[in-house]
Amino acid sequence: MKTYQVSLNGKHYSMLEKMLCSDRAGQLAKNQHINGYELFSDILNYICSPVTDGWSTFEIILEESAEVTTAMFVAIILAMSFVPYLGYIPLGFMNATIIHIPVIIGAILLGPARGAFLGGIFGLTSMINNTFNPNLTSFVFSPFYSLGNVHGNFKSLMICFVPRILIGVVAYYVYTGIVKLVKKKKNDGKGSAAALAAAGAAGALTNTLLVMNGIYFLFGSSYANAKGIATDALYGVILSVIGTQGVPEAIVAAVLTAAIGKALLHIRR
């Protein structure tokens, strides 16, 4: 397990301290290691806990405006992208990425245009991370990173942004399409769990399938060389990644989207 150090100014420290339970707040005060998954749980509990007259922070924000709600989802995406372990759920055999969950849920709540915008923010954080914290294959996500004679370029931007922008768009239309099939009004708080789950899985698979296939078609030989595998064996490796990581992440996205989305749609009734 990797350990990261995050620097906070006084304002951010105070905000984070309020969100943490007493045990984690004590760890923060003593500058001790904090588990990323537990940190994420504390933040979610804080957001959804009653603050006044039985309302939660999340409910109050949702009642404000689409702009405020969009800003809230942007903040969640940024936190999950840059705070270590916050954007992942450990499954034992892998850490499932969940950074796309705010994009999916945001699209269902706010529509495909804002969903595309949130996906663009996800793509931007990916490019930043791969530029300033690169690994051997970061050239496929950042035009500013090079590995030997291989340079990131415009195609890197396509892989980094297009799949992420389409996450919310696909999720929204899958959700509304299924809701229409069961003859229920979209976003009325009565959308079936199946529609939400399908939207979550579709959004996650959109990301995985487009990113991995984009890598194959746009950077195939360079990516294979960086990974130390034969070019003719690359697509088999791509398929194994889709099966071993993409499918579990889609299942996690389906479960979380159904659970969180149902609660938020109920709030917006």
Disulfide bonds with the S-S distance in Angstrom:
none
